[in-house]
Amino acid sequence: METLWKQFDRIVVFDTETTGIEFGRDRIIELGAVCLEDGRETDSMDLLVRLPEGQALPPFITDLTGITGEQLAAEGVDQGAAAEDFCRLLDGAERPLLAAYNAQFDLNFLYWFLRPYGRVEVLRGPRFLDALTVYRDRRDYPHKLCNAIDAYGLGESAVNSHRAVDDARATVLLLEAMAAERDDLERYIDLFGTHPKYGMSGRRISSVTYRPQSYQRTVPLYELT
């Protein structure tokens, strides 16, 4: 990822586990992130987040992640504490990059996660990279993280466990593998692919350029106008 390190002094790769897919209604229950500097991991976070009193965890989320309501109550931290721990990973970085697999989803949730504590300003400094957009340009459907792990032969070192820090570390390995294949990741900075038929999901991020991304790969998304 040499081209990225020429532009950024810190890369934070993160992932969320949530109670559902509606960022204005559902909540983050696990927040995991890996902080990289000079190509190596220098910090990380992996926190369960308690739900508000009286709110139950949907059973299908337990089936997907293995996280239980009892576990959140016993091991989870307050949302404010998790928000501050995440912001700590970006504090002090002069040229930060924030990356995720399906970043549009995670960034929408993260915004609403930080907003009650007046901490959304931490998202104004970084540039954004969506590993899913890159992967869609490289391989045919399906495009889940587990498919990307298999496609790049990362099964012995990466796992799509639907646990936040595991998926964040898997995304780091995926980015490294994609950069080794073709080191053009910097061309995808602040460029997110959208569904060719249904368009963008969630709210628009002002610093991001959105372009329809066809399943028929002809040229990279960054070459489309």
N, CA, C and O of each residue as an XYZ file, in Angstrom:
900
protein
N       0.835     -1.203      0.000
C       0.000      0.000      0.000
C       0.872      1.256      0.000
O       0.576      2.235      0.686
N       1.934      1.209     -0.771
C       2.901      2.299     -0.758
C       2.271      3.633     -1.143
O       2.614      4.670     -0.575
N       1.355      3.611     -2.102
C       0.769      4.880     -2.537
C      -0.071      5.520     -1.430
O      -0.160      6.745     -1.351
N      -0.681      4.704     -0.582
C      -1.453      5.254      0.534
C      -0.537      5.877      1.573
O      -0.832      6.948      2.103
N       0.572      5.212      1.865
C       1.460      5.728      2.897
C       2.177      6.997      2.457
O       2.707      7.723      3.298
N       2.206      7.279      1.164
C       2.755      8.549      0.711
C       1.812      9.713      1.022
O       2.236     10.865      1.110
N       0.520      9.391      1.189
C      -0.480     10.438      1.415
C      -0.937     10.544      2.863
O      -1.362     11.615      3.297
N      -0.857      9.447      3.623
C      -1.461      9.419      4.951
C      -0.452      8.982      6.006
O       0.375      8.101      5.771
N      -0.538      9.620      7.179
C       0.350      9.230      8.262
C      -0.310      8.239      9.222
O       0.359      7.635     10.061
N      -1.627      8.078      9.090
C      -2.334      7.102      9.928
C      -3.543      6.574      9.166
O      -4.298      7.340      8.568
N      -3.715      5.268      9.196
C      -4.892      4.628      8.602
C      -5.634      3.898      9.714
O      -5.060      3.050     10.398
N      -6.896      4.222      9.891
C      -7.747      3.543     10.867
C      -8.793      2.752     10.092
O      -9.606      3.322      9.365
N      -8.763      1.450     10.253
C      -9.722      0.549      9.614
C     -10.699      0.095     10.686
O     -10.284     -0.421     11.724
N     -11.987      0.280     10.450
C     -12.954     -0.010     11.513
C     -14.137     -0.812     10.990
O     -14.345     -0.952      9.785
N     -14.902     -1.333     11.941
C     -16.101     -2.097     11.606
C     -17.083     -1.961     12.757
O     -16.694     -1.743     13.905
N     -18.352     -2.093     12.433
C     -19.399     -2.040     13.459
C     -20.263     -3.292     13.382
O     -20.425     -3.895     12.321
N     -20.808     -3.664     14.524
C     -21.924     -4.616     14.570
C     -23.099     -3.843     15.140
O     -22.943     -3.094     16.104
N     -24.269     -4.018     14.552
C     -25.419     -3.187     14.883
C     -26.658     -4.039     15.142
O     -26.666     -5.244     14.894
N     -27.694     -3.392     15.641
C     -28.952     -4.100     15.900
C     -29.803     -4.237     14.649
O     -30.825     -4.923     14.671
N     -29.401     -3.599     13.564
C     -30.152     -3.651     12.320
C     -29.458     -2.796     11.283
O     -28.277     -2.480     11.427
N     -30.184     -2.413     10.230
C     -29.569     -1.689      9.112
C     -30.041     -0.243      8.997
O     -29.621      0.462      8.080
N     -30.904      0.217      9.905
C     -31.411      1.592      9.851
C     -30.604      2.449     10.814
O     -30.801      2.372     12.026
N     -29.688      3.272     10.281
C     -28.756      3.988     11.132
C     -29.435      5.019     12.031
O     -28.897      5.336     13.092
N     -30.579      5.546     11.652
C     -31.268      6.509     12.496
C     -32.091      5.874     13.588
O     -32.559      6.559     14.498
N     -32.274      4.568     13.506
C     -33.104      3.863     14.480
C     -32.333      2.794     15.218
O     -32.436      2.683     16.440
N     -31.555      1.998     14.484
C     -30.791      0.916     15.105
C     -29.516      1.462     15.736
O     -29.158      2.624     15.542
N     -28.834      0.601     16.496
C     -27.705      1.067     17.299
C     -26.483      0.193     17.090
O     -26.594     -0.988     16.760
N     -25.324      0.784     17.285
C     -24.067      0.037     17.301
C     -23.965     -0.721     18.617
O     -24.125     -0.147     19.694
N     -23.694     -2.022     18.514
C     -23.498     -2.824     19.727
C     -22.050     -3.282     19.883
O     -21.660     -3.758     20.949
N     -21.258     -3.141     18.832
C     -19.838     -3.449     18.927
C     -19.093     -2.556     17.943
O     -19.501     -2.390     16.794
N     -17.994     -1.987     18.421
C     -17.170     -1.110     17.604
C     -15.725     -1.580     17.711
O     -15.146     -1.619     18.796
N     -15.162     -1.932     16.573
C     -13.784     -2.406     16.543
C     -12.991     -1.632     15.512
O     -13.524     -1.252     14.470
N     -11.726     -1.397     15.796
C     -10.885     -0.637     14.864
C      -9.427     -1.004     15.064
O      -9.004     -1.408     16.148
N      -8.672     -0.850     13.986
C      -7.232     -1.095     13.986
C      -6.549      0.163     13.467
O      -6.922      0.691     12.419
N      -5.562      0.635     14.191
C      -4.819      1.826     13.820
C      -3.463      1.416     13.253
O      -2.710      0.681     13.892
N      -3.156      1.899     12.042
C      -1.903      1.558     11.374
C      -1.075      2.816     11.174
O      -1.607      3.869     10.823
N       0.223      2.703     11.397
C       1.172      3.759     11.097
C       2.406      3.116     10.495
O       2.936      2.142     11.030
N       2.862      3.673      9.368
C       4.017      3.111      8.663
C       3.829      1.629      8.343
O       4.785      0.854      8.359
N       2.578      1.243      8.051
C       2.301     -0.119      7.637
C       2.182     -1.142      8.738
O       2.043     -2.331      8.455
N       2.232     -0.715      9.993
C       2.113     -1.691     11.087
C       1.052     -1.239     12.079
O       0.775     -0.048     12.218
N       0.467     -2.206     12.762
C      -0.568     -1.906     13.736
C       0.044     -1.305     14.990
O       0.930     -1.897     15.606
N      -0.434     -0.125     15.362
C       0.084      0.555     16.544
C      -0.945      0.674     17.656
O      -0.586      0.968     18.796
N      -2.200      0.455     17.350
C      -3.244      0.577     18.370
C      -4.495     -0.116     17.847
O      -4.607     -0.397     16.654
N      -5.421     -0.385     18.735
C      -6.688     -0.990     18.329
C      -7.721     -0.760     19.424
O      -7.392     -0.361     20.541
N      -8.957     -1.017     19.079
C     -10.037     -1.009     20.070
C     -11.030     -2.100     19.709
O     -11.197     -2.445     18.539
N     -11.679     -2.632     20.718
C     -12.674     -3.689     20.513
C     -13.633     -3.637     21.691
O     -13.362     -4.203     22.750
N     -14.763     -2.950     21.497
C     -15.677     -2.713     22.609
C     -17.100     -3.123     22.273
O     -17.623     -2.796     21.207
N     -17.713     -3.842     23.193
C     -19.153     -4.031     23.165
C     -19.804     -2.791     23.770
O     -19.245     -2.163     24.669
N     -20.990     -2.445     23.271
C     -21.665     -1.231     23.711
C     -23.043     -1.599     24.239
O     -23.846     -2.220     23.543
N     -23.302     -1.207     25.474
C     -24.584     -1.532     26.094
C     -25.738     -0.846     25.376
O     -25.601      0.272     24.879
N     -26.861     -1.520     25.330
C     -28.085     -0.933     24.802
C     -28.770     -0.113     25.889
O     -28.564     -0.369     27.076
N     -29.588      0.874     25.498
C     -30.358      1.613     26.503
C     -31.248      0.668     27.308
O     -31.682     -0.372     26.812
N     -31.504      1.043     28.534
C     -32.340      0.208     29.406
C     -33.699     -0.034     28.767
O     -34.353      0.895     28.292
N     -34.108     -1.279     28.762
C     -35.393     -1.650     28.196
C     -35.353     -2.042     26.740
O     -36.347     -2.545     26.215
N     -34.213     -1.826     26.056
C     -34.105     -2.200     24.644
C     -33.468     -3.577     24.539
O     -32.415     -3.829     25.125
N     -34.107     -4.462     23.795
C     -33.637     -5.838     23.665
C     -32.861     -6.024     22.368
O     -33.101     -5.334     21.377
N     -31.933     -6.963     22.393
C     -31.158     -7.300     21.200
C     -31.965     -8.263     20.337
O     -32.399     -9.299     20.839
N     -32.184     -7.963     19.059
C     -32.952     -8.868     18.201
C     -32.292    -10.247     18.123
O     -31.070    -10.330     17.999
N     -33.062    -11.313     18.191
C     -32.479    -12.665     18.147
C     -31.653    -12.941     16.899
O     -30.667    -13.674     16.967
N     -32.037    -12.366     15.754
C     -31.278    -12.657     14.531
C     -29.876    -12.058     14.592
O     -28.963    -12.555     13.933
N     -29.698    -10.993     15.377
C     -28.360    -10.421     15.544
C     -27.495    -11.351     16.393
O     -26.304    -11.512     16.129
N     -28.092    -11.955     17.400
C     -27.359    -12.956     18.195
C     -26.970    -14.134     17.327
O     -25.854    -14.642     17.433
N     -27.890    -14.581     16.457
C     -27.581    -15.688     15.549
C     -26.435    -15.329     14.605
O     -25.605    -16.180     14.287
N     -26.385    -14.076     14.157
C     -25.372    -13.645     13.205
C     -24.015    -13.451     13.860
O     -22.994    -13.886     13.326
N     -24.002    -12.798     15.018
C     -22.738    -12.376     15.635
C     -22.300    -13.236     16.813
O     -21.116    -13.274     17.150
N     -23.249    -13.926     17.442
C     -22.944    -14.634     18.679
C     -23.022    -13.749     19.900
O     -22.862    -14.238     21.018
N     -23.264    -12.454     19.724
C     -23.386    -11.516     20.842
C     -24.774    -11.661     21.457
O     -25.769    -11.703     20.734
N     -24.848    -11.738     22.758
C     -26.128    -11.875     23.450
C     -26.437    -10.616     24.248
O     -25.549     -9.826     24.569
N     -27.700    -10.453     24.556
C     -28.099     -9.325     25.398
C     -27.440     -9.374     26.759
O     -27.053     -8.344     27.310
N     -27.313    -10.579     27.301
C     -26.659    -10.732     28.605
C     -25.194    -10.314     28.527
O     -24.662     -9.705     29.455
N     -24.554    -10.645     27.421
C     -23.154    -10.271     27.241
C     -22.998     -8.758     27.145
O     -22.067     -8.192     27.719
N     -23.904     -8.100     26.421
C     -23.850     -6.648     26.342
C     -24.019     -6.015     27.721
O     -23.322     -5.060     28.062
N     -24.952     -6.556     28.514
C     -25.196     -5.987     29.839
C     -24.000     -6.176     30.763
O     -23.683     -5.301     31.569
N     -23.333     -7.332     30.642
C     -22.234     -7.646     31.558
C     -20.904     -7.049     31.113
O     -20.116     -6.605     31.948
N     -20.645     -7.035     29.800
C     -19.321     -6.648     29.294
C     -19.318     -5.324     28.535
O     -18.254     -4.762     28.275
N     -20.487     -4.828     28.181
C     -20.551     -3.617     27.376
C     -20.222     -2.359     28.152
O     -20.370     -2.303     29.373
N     -19.766     -1.334     27.408
C     -19.483     -0.029     27.991
C     -20.556      0.948     27.536
O     -21.331      0.656     26.626
N     -20.593      2.096     28.170
C     -21.510      3.143     27.733
C     -21.131      3.634     26.341
O     -19.962      3.596     25.957
N     -22.121      4.093     25.593
C     -21.867      4.580     24.243
C     -20.867      5.732     24.249
O     -20.009      5.810     23.370
N     -20.969      6.623     25.227
C     -20.060      7.752     25.293
C     -18.616      7.324     25.471
O     -17.714      7.917     24.880
N     -18.388      6.294     26.283
C     -17.028      5.800     26.495
C     -16.476      5.190     25.216
O     -15.306      5.384     24.885
N     -17.320      4.451     24.494
C     -16.878      3.853     23.231
C     -16.590      4.938     22.196
O     -15.636      4.828     21.426
N     -17.416      5.986     22.179
C     -17.194      7.090     21.245
C     -15.847      7.758     21.500
O     -15.117      8.058     20.555
N     -15.517      7.989     22.749
C     -14.240      8.625     23.078
C     -13.065      7.719     22.722
O     -12.026      8.201     22.271
N     -13.220      6.413     22.922
C     -12.131      5.497     22.593
C     -11.872      5.481     21.095
O     -10.725      5.394     20.657
N     -12.936      5.565     20.314
C     -12.750      5.621     18.863
C     -12.053      6.923     18.456
O     -11.120      6.902     17.654
N     -12.499      8.037     18.998
C     -11.904      9.325     18.644
C     -10.418      9.361     18.989
O      -9.634     10.027     18.313
N     -10.037      8.646     20.035
C      -8.640      8.601     20.444
C      -7.744      8.080     19.329
O      -6.597      8.509     19.204
N      -8.263      7.148     18.509
C      -7.454      6.571     17.445
C      -7.134      7.577     16.338
O      -6.162      7.408     15.602
N      -7.951      8.614     16.225
C      -7.737      9.624     15.188
C      -7.071     10.883     15.715
O      -6.524     11.669     14.941
N      -7.113     11.081     17.035
C      -6.544     12.290     17.617
C      -5.053     12.391     17.301
O      -4.307     11.422     17.446
N      -4.640     13.558     16.877
C      -3.221     13.813     16.641
C      -2.729     13.460     15.253
O      -1.599     13.793     14.898
N      -3.546     12.800     14.470
C      -3.123     12.452     13.111
C      -3.242     13.678     12.213
O      -4.276     14.346     12.201
N      -2.184     13.972     11.464
C      -2.210     15.119     10.568
C      -2.866     14.775      9.235
O      -3.551     15.605      8.639
N      -2.651     13.540      8.773
C      -3.200     13.116      7.480
C      -3.833     11.731      7.644
O      -3.266     10.734      7.197
N      -5.010     11.665      8.287
C      -5.629     10.358      8.555
C      -6.492      9.857      7.402
O      -7.074     10.636      6.646
N      -6.556      8.538      7.292
C      -7.461      7.849      6.369
C      -8.328      6.908      7.191
O      -7.822      6.153      8.020
N      -9.627      6.955      6.960
C     -10.578      6.084      7.648
C     -11.143      5.117      6.622
O     -11.716      5.535      5.616
N     -10.983      3.815      6.877
C     -11.367      2.802      5.892
C     -12.265      1.754      6.529
O     -12.183      1.481      7.726
N     -13.124      1.174      5.697
C     -14.015      0.103      6.145
C     -14.468     -0.683      4.924
O     -14.318     -0.234      3.788
N     -15.023     -1.854      5.176
C     -15.632     -2.653      4.112
C     -17.121     -2.344      4.132
O     -17.819     -2.682      5.089
N     -17.602     -1.705      3.081
C     -18.932     -1.092      3.014
C     -18.951      0.140      3.922
O     -19.752      0.241      4.852
N     -18.060      1.054      3.626
C     -17.858      2.236      4.463
C     -19.094      3.122      4.535
O     -19.316      3.772      5.557
N     -19.899      3.167      3.489
C     -21.105      3.985      3.519
C     -21.994      3.581      4.696
O     -22.513      4.442      5.407
N     -22.168      2.284      4.903
C     -22.983      1.777      6.002
C     -22.365      2.163      7.338
O     -23.035      2.745      8.190
N     -21.089      1.842      7.521
C     -20.456      2.048      8.822
C     -20.305      3.528      9.161
O     -20.449      3.908     10.323
N     -20.018      4.366      8.172
C     -19.863      5.793      8.444
C     -21.183      6.445      8.812
O     -21.214      7.341      9.656
N     -22.273      6.012      8.194
C     -23.582      6.530      8.590
C     -23.885      6.195     10.036
O     -24.346      7.051     10.791
N     -23.630      4.959     10.427
C     -23.853      4.566     11.820
C     -22.910      5.311     12.753
O     -23.316      5.749     13.829
N     -21.655      5.456     12.347
C     -20.676      6.113     13.209
C     -21.043      7.566     13.459
O     -20.879      8.066     14.572
N     -21.536      8.244     12.439
C     -21.953      9.642     12.604
C     -23.008      9.759     13.702
O     -22.887     10.599     14.594
N     -24.029      8.928     13.639
C     -25.100      9.002     14.628
C     -24.650      8.488     15.991
O     -25.243      8.832     17.013
N     -23.615      7.673     16.007
C     -23.043      7.177     17.253
C     -22.290      8.297     17.987
O     -22.365      8.402     19.211
N     -21.573      9.123     17.236
C     -20.765     10.193     17.826
C     -21.564     11.463     18.093
O     -21.197     12.257     18.960
N     -22.636     11.657     17.365
C     -23.376     12.917     17.395
C     -23.861     13.328     18.784
O     -23.724     14.502     19.127
N     -24.419     12.434     19.605
C     -24.921     12.888     20.908
C     -23.842     13.462     21.819
O     -24.157     14.145     22.794
N     -22.586     13.197     21.518
C     -21.488     13.624     22.389
C     -20.682     14.767     21.773
O     -19.606     15.115     22.260
N     -21.214     15.345     20.701
C     -20.540     16.459     20.065
C     -19.189     16.107     19.489
O     -18.276     16.933     19.494
N     -19.047     14.865     18.982
C     -17.743     14.394     18.530
C     -17.697     14.110     17.028
O     -16.745     13.500     16.540
N     -18.712     14.546     16.305
C     -18.711     14.258     14.870
C     -17.612     15.009     14.132
O     -17.288     14.677     12.992
N     -17.032     16.028     14.781
C     -15.957     16.763     14.117
C     -14.758     15.885     13.821
O     -13.950     16.205     12.949
N     -14.638     14.773     14.546
C     -13.507     13.869     14.295
C     -13.598     13.256     12.903
O     -12.594     12.778     12.375
N     -14.790     13.261     12.296
C     -14.982     12.711     10.954
C     -14.720     13.744      9.855
O     -14.777     13.411      8.672
N     -14.438     14.979     10.230
C     -14.202     16.013      9.221
C     -12.756     16.022      8.749
O     -12.464     16.540      7.671
N     -11.847     15.457      9.538
C     -10.442     15.456      9.171
C     -10.035     14.358      8.207
O      -9.292     14.623      7.262
N     -10.500     13.132      8.417
C     -10.017     12.021      7.578
C     -10.581     12.058      6.161
O     -11.646     12.621      5.908
N      -9.836     11.441      5.246
C     -10.365     11.022      3.954
C     -10.927      9.618      4.150
O     -10.664      8.980      5.170
N     -11.706      9.130      3.171
C     -12.410      7.862      3.334
C     -12.073      6.889      2.205
O     -11.912      7.279      1.049
N     -11.972      5.618      2.573
C     -11.725      4.552      1.597
C     -12.692      3.412      1.859
O     -12.796      2.919      2.982
N     -13.397      2.996      0.815
C     -14.334      1.876      0.920
C     -13.740      0.652      0.233
O     -13.629      0.611     -0.992
N     -13.357     -0.347      1.030
C     -12.759     -1.562      0.473
C     -13.752     -2.327     -0.398
O     -13.346     -3.014     -1.335
N     -15.046     -2.216     -0.103
C     -16.053     -2.889     -0.917
C     -16.075     -2.325     -2.340
O     -16.188     -3.088     -3.300
N     -15.968     -1.014     -2.487
C     -15.935     -0.404     -3.812
C     -14.760     -0.943     -4.627
O     -14.904     -1.256     -5.809
N     -13.600     -1.048     -3.985
C     -12.428     -1.588     -4.674
C     -12.680     -3.041     -5.081
O     -12.381     -3.434     -6.209
N     -13.226     -3.829     -4.166
C     -13.439     -5.245     -4.454
C     -14.436     -5.449     -5.591
O     -14.261     -6.347     -6.414
N     -15.472     -4.625     -5.643
C     -16.433     -4.737     -6.750
C     -15.768     -4.488     -8.102
O     -16.198     -5.035     -9.118
N     -14.725     -3.666     -8.115
C     -13.995     -3.421     -9.357
C     -13.063     -4.569     -9.718
O     -12.572     -4.641    -10.844
N     -12.816     -5.476     -8.756
C     -11.825     -6.535     -8.979
C     -12.450     -7.901     -9.254
O     -11.876     -8.700     -9.995
N     -13.605     -8.181     -8.674
C     -14.163     -9.529     -8.745
C     -15.668     -9.492     -8.987
O     -16.340     -8.501     -8.702
N     -16.179    -10.610     -9.525
C     -17.605    -10.738     -9.789
C     -18.399    -10.898     -8.494
O     -17.846    -11.207     -7.438
N     -19.710    -10.679     -8.605
C     -20.658    -10.929     -7.519
C     -20.571    -12.405     -7.103
O     -20.355    -13.257     -7.964
N     -20.735    -12.741     -5.794
C     -21.133    -11.912     -4.649
C     -19.969    -11.141     -4.043
O     -18.804    -11.458     -4.280
N     -20.307    -10.125     -3.260
C     -19.313     -9.177     -2.790
C     -19.301     -9.020     -1.274
O     -18.961     -7.945     -0.780
N     -19.657    -10.043     -0.533
C     -19.541     -9.964      0.918
C     -18.073    -10.064      1.315
O     -17.233    -10.501      0.528
N     -17.774     -9.651      2.550
C     -16.395     -9.711      3.034
C     -15.861    -11.141      2.998
O     -14.692    -11.358      2.679
N     -16.701    -12.107      3.319
C     -16.254    -13.504      3.290
C     -15.866    -13.926      1.877
O     -14.936    -14.712      1.698
N     -16.574    -13.406      0.871
C     -16.228    -13.712     -0.528
C     -14.876    -13.119     -0.892
O     -14.080    -13.747     -1.589
N     -14.626    -11.913     -0.419
C     -13.344    -11.264     -0.693
C     -12.195    -12.010     -0.025
O     -11.127    -12.168     -0.615
N     -12.414    -12.467      1.200
C     -11.387    -13.240      1.910
C     -11.048    -14.495      1.125
O      -9.874    -14.830      0.962
N     -12.074    -15.194      0.636
C     -11.846    -16.413     -0.144
C     -11.157    -16.096     -1.472
O     -10.241    -16.809     -1.882
N     -11.592    -15.033     -2.140
C     -11.058    -14.705     -3.457
C      -9.563    -14.411     -3.413
O      -8.838    -14.696     -4.366
N      -9.111    -13.843     -2.309
C      -7.696    -13.500     -2.178
C      -6.908    -14.519     -1.355
O      -5.757    -14.275     -0.995
N      -7.531    -15.659     -1.060
C      -6.828    -16.730     -0.363
C      -6.355    -16.346      1.017
O      -5.259    -16.723      1.434
N      -7.188    -15.589      1.735
C      -6.798    -15.093      3.056
C      -7.379    -15.920      4.194
O      -7.311    -15.514      5.355
N      -7.947    -17.070      3.871
C      -8.680    -17.846      4.862
C      -7.873    -18.298      6.059
O      -8.436    -18.521      7.131
N      -6.558    -18.441      5.900
C      -5.742    -18.883      7.026
C      -5.371    -17.750      7.974
O      -4.968    -17.998      9.111
N      -5.503    -16.516      7.517
C      -5.093    -15.383      8.348
C      -6.212    -14.398      8.639
O      -6.058    -13.538      9.507
N      -7.327    -14.500      7.940
C      -8.443    -13.573      8.122
C      -9.732    -14.354      8.269
O      -9.885    -15.445      7.721
N     -10.666    -13.770      9.026
C     -11.955    -14.416      9.220
C     -13.045    -13.351      9.233
O     -12.889    -12.297      9.850
N     -14.142    -13.634      8.552
C     -15.319    -12.773      8.579
C     -16.261    -13.330      9.631
O     -17.226    -14.026      9.313
N     -15.973    -13.018     10.892
C     -16.690    -13.618     12.016
C     -17.930    -12.841     12.408
O     -18.673    -13.272     13.291
N     -18.171    -11.694     11.766
C     -19.212    -10.770     12.195
C     -18.968    -10.294     13.624
O     -19.908    -10.013     14.367
N     -17.699    -10.210     13.993
C     -17.265     -9.506     15.192
C     -16.357     -8.378     14.734
O     -15.501     -8.568     13.870
N     -16.549     -7.213     15.315
C     -16.042     -5.981     14.715
C     -14.530     -5.963     14.508
O     -14.073     -5.670     13.404
N     -13.748     -6.265     15.533
C     -12.296     -6.132     15.359
C     -11.751     -7.223     14.436
O     -10.776     -6.992     13.720
N     -12.369     -8.410     14.443
C     -11.961     -9.457     13.500
C     -12.178     -8.994     12.066
O     -11.310     -9.165     11.210
N     -13.342     -8.407     11.810
C     -13.650     -7.956     10.449
C     -12.789     -6.766     10.055
O     -12.440     -6.620      8.883
N     -12.439     -5.910     11.014
C     -11.540     -4.790     10.707
C     -10.157     -5.321     10.321
O      -9.565     -4.849      9.350
N      -9.644     -6.287     11.064
C      -8.322     -6.839     10.736
C      -8.370     -7.605      9.411
O      -7.401     -7.598      8.652
N      -9.490     -8.260      9.137
C      -9.633     -8.934      7.847
C      -9.609     -7.913      6.711
O      -9.049     -8.180      5.648
N     -10.213     -6.747      6.932
C     -10.218     -5.704      5.912
C      -8.811     -5.159      5.682
O      -8.452     -4.837      4.550
N      -8.013     -5.053      6.739
C      -6.618     -4.636      6.577
C      -5.879     -5.602      5.646
O      -5.194     -5.177      4.716
N      -6.024     -6.897      5.907
C      -5.354     -7.899      5.075
C      -5.863     -7.861      3.643
O      -5.096     -8.042      2.697
N      -7.149     -7.629      3.491
C      -7.730     -7.530      2.151
C      -7.158     -6.333      1.400
O      -6.799     -6.455      0.229
N      -7.070     -5.188      2.053
C      -6.501     -4.006      1.403
C      -5.062     -4.253      0.981
O      -4.651     -3.852     -0.108
N      -4.303     -4.909      1.836
C      -2.914     -5.225      1.498
C      -2.850     -6.147      0.277
O      -2.007     -5.968     -0.601
N      -3.756     -7.142      0.231
C      -3.769     -8.078     -0.897
C      -4.187     -7.381     -2.185
O      -3.621     -7.642     -3.246
N      -5.171     -6.499     -2.096
C      -5.608     -5.780     -3.292
C      -4.533     -4.818     -3.776
O      -4.358     -4.637     -4.981
N      -3.807     -4.194     -2.838
C      -2.723     -3.299     -3.236
C      -1.587     -4.072     -3.885
O      -0.957     -3.574     -4.818
N      -1.315     -5.286     -3.405
C      -0.277     -6.107     -4.020
C      -0.673     -6.524     -5.429
O       0.182     -6.674     -6.301
N      -1.977     -6.711     -5.650
C      -2.472     -7.080     -6.968
C      -2.387     -5.890     -7.941
O      -1.952     -6.039     -9.083
N      -2.805     -4.723     -7.473
C      -2.742     -3.510     -8.293
C      -2.780     -2.315     -7.348
O      -3.799     -2.056     -6.708
N      -1.686     -1.602     -7.263
C      -1.560     -0.565     -6.244
C      -2.164      0.752     -6.712
O      -1.463      1.730     -6.969
N      -3.507      0.741     -6.815
C      -4.218      1.950     -7.223
C      -5.237      2.385     -6.169
O      -6.189      3.099     -6.481
N      -5.036      1.955     -4.928
C      -6.030      2.239     -3.895
C      -6.239      3.730     -3.697
O      -7.340      4.154     -3.344
N      -5.207      4.536     -3.917
C      -5.354      5.977     -3.722
C      -6.369      6.578     -4.690
O      -6.902      7.657     -4.429
N      -6.645      5.900     -5.800
C      -7.615      6.404     -6.778
C      -9.052      6.258     -6.261
O      -9.976      6.870     -6.797
N      -9.228      5.448     -5.227
C     -10.563      5.222     -4.659
C     -10.837      6.077     -3.424
O     -11.891      5.943     -2.804
N      -9.909      6.945     -3.064
C     -10.121      7.797     -1.907
C     -11.336      8.700     -2.144
O     -11.418      9.388     -3.161
N     -12.272      8.688     -1.199
C     -13.492      9.504     -1.273
C     -14.311      9.208     -2.526
O     -14.998     10.087     -3.046
N     -14.237      7.967     -3.010
C     -15.031      7.527     -4.164
C     -15.754      6.241     -3.789
O     -15.120      5.205     -3.590
N     -17.080      6.304     -3.692
C     -17.876      5.142     -3.295
C     -18.761      4.705     -4.460
O     -19.429      5.524     -5.092
N     -18.754      3.412     -4.731
C     -19.657      2.867     -5.723
C     -21.052      2.683     -5.160
O     -21.214      2.333     -3.991
N     -22.057      2.916     -5.983
C     -23.443      2.728     -5.567
C     -24.094      1.635     -6.408
O     -23.584      1.265     -7.466
N     -25.211      1.130     -5.933
C     -25.929      0.081     -6.648
C     -26.364      0.609     -8.012
O     -26.926      1.701     -8.093
N     -26.118     -0.141     -9.083
C     -26.437      0.379    -10.417
C     -27.924      0.626    -10.642
O     -28.294      1.423    -11.504
N     -28.785     -0.054     -9.872
C     -30.231      0.115    -10.052
C     -30.854      0.948     -8.942
O     -31.673      1.826     -9.211
N     -30.473      0.681     -7.694
C     -31.147      1.302     -6.552
C     -30.414      2.524     -6.004
O     -30.954      3.241     -5.162
N     -29.214      2.762     -6.464
C     -28.508      3.968     -6.066
C     -27.863      3.867     -4.691
O     -27.506      2.783     -4.230
N     -27.724      5.008     -4.053
C     -27.012      5.115     -2.781
C     -27.916      4.719     -1.629
O     -29.109      5.023     -1.631
N     -27.344      4.037     -0.646
C     -28.062      3.745      0.586
C     -27.571      4.678      1.678
O     -26.398      5.050      1.708
N     -28.472      5.055      2.575
C     -28.083      5.949      3.655
C     -27.983      7.389      3.198
O     -28.424      7.749      2.106
N     -27.393      8.205      4.056
C     -27.262      9.625      3.768
C     -25.948      9.913      3.063
O     -24.930      9.265      3.309
N     -25.997     10.891      2.192
C     -24.822     11.290      1.424
C     -23.770     11.908      2.343
O     -24.092     12.708      3.221
N     -22.529     11.532      2.135
C     -21.398     12.129      2.836
C     -20.840     13.217      1.931
O     -20.478     12.948      0.785
N     -20.769     14.431      2.432
C     -20.499     15.580      1.565
C     -19.153     15.502      0.863
O     -19.019     16.005     -0.252
N     -18.153     14.886      1.483
C     -16.815     14.846      0.894
C     -16.619     13.676     -0.066
O     -15.557     13.547     -0.676
N     -17.631     12.827     -0.203
C     -17.526     11.611     -1.017
C     -18.186     11.823     -2.375
O     -19.249     12.436     -2.471
N     -17.547     11.311     -3.419
C     -18.145     11.252     -4.752
C     -18.790      9.885     -4.929
O     -18.154      8.862     -4.676
N     -20.037      9.861     -5.359
C     -20.770      8.618     -5.557
C     -20.968      8.385     -7.056
O     -21.371      9.284     -7.793
N     -20.674      7.151     -7.487
C     -20.893      6.794     -8.879
C     -21.529      5.418     -8.966
O     -21.134      4.516     -8.228
N     -22.510      5.232     -9.854
C     -23.082      3.893    -10.048
C     -21.983      2.918    -10.464
O     -21.155      3.218    -11.325
N     -21.995      1.751     -9.835
C     -20.942      0.760    -10.089
C     -21.569     -0.504    -10.651
O     -22.196     -1.276     -9.925
N     -21.399     -0.706    -11.928
C     -22.005     -1.846    -12.608
C     -21.322     -3.147    -12.210
O     -20.133     -3.160    -11.890
N     -22.074     -4.233    -12.230
C     -21.489     -5.552    -12.006
C     -20.685     -6.002    -13.227
O     -19.885     -6.932    -13.128
N     -20.884     -5.364    -14.357
C     -20.110     -5.673    -15.558
C     -18.849     -4.815    -15.549
O     -18.897     -3.636    -15.901
N     -17.739     -5.392    -15.156
C     -16.506     -4.627    -15.002
C     -15.865     -4.387    -16.372
O     -15.527     -5.339    -17.075
N     -15.701     -3.140    -16.741
C     -15.035     -2.790    -17.991
C     -13.808     -1.934    -17.705
O     -12.698     -2.267    -18.119
N     -14.017     -0.831    -16.995
C     -12.898      0.016    -16.567
C     -13.086      0.298    -15.086
O     -14.202      0.190    -14.579
N     -12.024      0.655    -14.383
C     -12.159      0.984    -12.955
C     -13.138      2.143    -12.741
O     -13.297      3.007    -13.603
N     -13.773      2.141    -11.599
C     -14.768      3.167    -11.293
C     -14.167      4.561    -11.389
O     -14.852      5.496    -11.805
N     -12.919      4.720    -11.018
C     -12.306      6.051    -11.031
C     -12.057      6.574    -12.444
O     -11.739      7.751    -12.609
N     -12.190      5.746    -13.443
C     -12.030      6.198    -14.827
C     -13.365      6.585    -15.463
O     -13.392      7.116    -16.573
N     -14.461      6.323    -14.769
C     -15.779      6.696    -15.278
C     -16.042      8.158    -14.986
O     -15.586      8.681    -13.970
N     -16.767      8.817    -15.859
C     -17.101     10.228    -15.641
C     -18.618     10.403    -15.616
O     -19.107     11.519    -15.443
